[in-house]
Amino acid sequence: DSEMTDRKKQWQRYSEAALELFLKRNNVYGDAFEEAGLLGVACETISIAARLKKMVLWDYGEKILDQHVALKLRDIFLDGINYCTIGLMMIDEANLNGRKNEQYDKQVNRPTRPT
């Protein structure tokens, strides 16, 4: 029971850190992710996974516990949390290809994508 409480506290701490990072970046960039939609967010998520793989398996090895490296990894994992959450937003908003693309499609009278 105590272990579960500790994990819940950890989860909340990481979730709060991810939200704080999201709000900071959203304040700077706005909802730029809407332009790329779910496909763009998925590409960013794949990029995060590739960076993690490279860092963990090839670049750092035993140095992974170094504080500087750990901070880099922490930031990348927080980005991952945020991109996955944004992906859920794009699913809920049915934004597969991006809002900007949908507006362009309407301007050139291209048929809209099936929903």
Secondary structure by P-SEA (a helix, b strand, c coil): caaaaaaaaaaaaaaaaaaaaaaaaaaacccccccccaaaaaaaaaaaaaaaaaaaccccccccccaaaaaaaaaaaaaaaaaaaaaaaaaaacccccaaaaaaaaaaccccccc
